[in-house]
């Protein structure tokens, strides 16, 4: 696990509530299908960070993200999907040497028909994408993605079941931002920074899921000075794992929703 990462029941991420592979998948798809402008897609993916891509076929060394986007169109790529692998569950990842370990470490990947890309944070301002060519690689089985409404309902049930655990952890005592995050679930706000034509329900589901992912990230860290033994940590993770799974499914469904 890289420095600065947090434990999340079932997987690890540099920032568990940040999904750059989701942004890459949704914005690249919007541009490749002609639904958004190139500059808007580039801004939507990069935000305020510098992005570079390594390993893309036909390129030497690292190339700027904008050049990589153009290369994807040249390869005939049409759609990329967010995949959130977890230990023991790498559904959606093509069987390419080196892809699964890197994607598991990152906790995420953007997967198309021709290329899969995995993000890695380098320092505070640079995000590097490692590309894996998928030519001559058998495609993985189509992902079994539930409907947005099903993902939303599962999220509600998981929150209810985990509410007692979250209260027992008394997170607000050492994480004062938790009440605000939880209060936001009753007044869901759409997730910002996605294409204008993205499904409104997907935006709402993603907004809730990202708030819960942030809560889980905090719940997985120990209170300052707390003596948490292995058994206690195991019980905590087991109690939060269903919520983590529901968040994972909701984030995947929301980013992979296709506008009608």
Secondary structure, 3 states (H helix, E strand, C coil): CCCCCEEECCEEECCCCCCHHHHHHHHHHHHHCCCCCHHHHHHHHHCCCEEEEECCCCCCCCEEHHHHHHHHHHHCCCCCEEECCECCECCCCCCCCCHHHHHHHHCCEEECCCEEEEEEEECCCEEEEEEEECCCCCCCCCCCCCCHHHHHHHHHHHHHHHHHHHHHHCHHHCCCCHHHHHHHHHCCCCCCCCCCCCCHHHHHHHHHHHHHHHHHHHHCCCCCCCCCCHHHHHHHHHHHHHHHHHHHHHHHHHHCCCCC
